[in-house]
Amino acid sequence: MFEDSVDSNKRRVIDTVSGLIRSMRPPQWYKQGVMLIGIVFAKQLSDPVAWRGLVLGIISMTILASATYIFNDIFDRKGDRAHPQKCHRPIASGQVSIALAASFALVLVSISLLIASLLDTVFLAIIIVYLVQNWLYSFALKEIAFVDVLVVAFGFVLRAVAGVVVIDQVVSPWLLVCTFLLALVLAFGKRRHEIHAMDEPSETRKVLSVYTKDELDQLLVMVTSSLLLSYSVYVVLHADPVLMLSLPMAFFGGFRYHHLVRTTAIGSQPKYLVTDRQSVLNLVLWTSSVLLALYTPIGEHYVFM
């Protein structure tokens, strides 16, 4: 009888720990990859000092993002229970109690702020702004049409800026513009998928009662066009023939994503793009052309702006 009780407690602890880890959403940690843009375009991939600061920065941002996911799940638990997939989230399903989840999130926030304070004052400020922005988003901003996606896109800009700050480089305006527009494309793609896939999308996300599928299609075209135009201007201003080789891949990526959002479930999460072979190959080619321009004698006249 005693052994059964011990085994039951162990299973309960393991189940709770597993739920807390799931609430941190490890599959979403790839979003911190945006912080790598700065070190790539600043030509510091071989600088160990820059990498040291960047890795610590990514860890701090990842921990903080995990905390915001937990807070968001606490606020969204009622809506999540009406969603066919989100109802299985640990907090919505009751696997993890609200009190425990909130306490764990506060511990994560404390750890993130401690790491940030040891890195850089500006980076710490960015972390705090990111935290406040996400709290405002969870409380109210996510229910305001257009503001919801703008806030999401701004979060990616903060990540990009944070990645530049921790390597002690100047923030490129083009880096910010392209990051912002790319995040908007992905956010509108996700909203478009949610409206298409759900019978009653407003039950899980109230703001979806405002958007229409046709409107989101138009916004996707508009923002994707703006992104491709901004990247084209960025490339042309540098007048680097090698970097110009990346333009066809950039355009193909925009066209391909727009097609996939309208014809598949990839729009639900950008991470699913790794299941599309054409997108993966295109990303490899784009990355190769950029690295060739930045890190070989062929692109030695390239200037980071």
Sequence and secondary structure as in RCSB ss.txt:
>XXXX:A:sequence
MFEDSVDSNKRRVIDTVSGLIRSMRPPQWYKQGVMLIGIVFAKQLSDPVAWRGLVLGIISMTILASATYIFNDIF
DRKGDRAHPQKCHRPIASGQVSIALAASFALVLVSISLLIASLLDTVFLAIIIVYLVQNWLYSFALKEIAFVDVL
VVAFGFVLRAVAGVVVIDQVVSPWLLVCTFLLALVLAFGKRRHEIHAMDEPSETRKVLSVYTKDELDQLLVMVTS
SLLLSYSVYVVLHADPVLMLSLPMAFFGGFRYHHLVRTTAIGSQPKYLVTDRQSVLNLVLWTSSVLLALYTPIGE
HYVFM
>XXXX:A:secstr
 HHHHHHHHHHHHHHHHHHHHHHT GGGGGGGGGGHHHHHHTT TT HHHHHHHHHHHHHHHHHHHHHHHHHHHH
THHHHTTSTTGGGSHHHHTSS HHHHHHHHHHHHHHHHHHHHHH HHHHHHHHHHHHHHHHHHHTGGGSTTHHHH
HHHHHHHHHHHHHHHTTT    HHHHHHHHHHHHHHHHHHHHHHHHH SSGGGT GGGGT  HHHHHHHHHHHHH
HHHHHHHHHHHHHT HHHHTHHHHHHHHHHHHHHHHHHSSGGG GGGGGG HHHHHHHHHHHHHHHHHHHSGGGT
T    
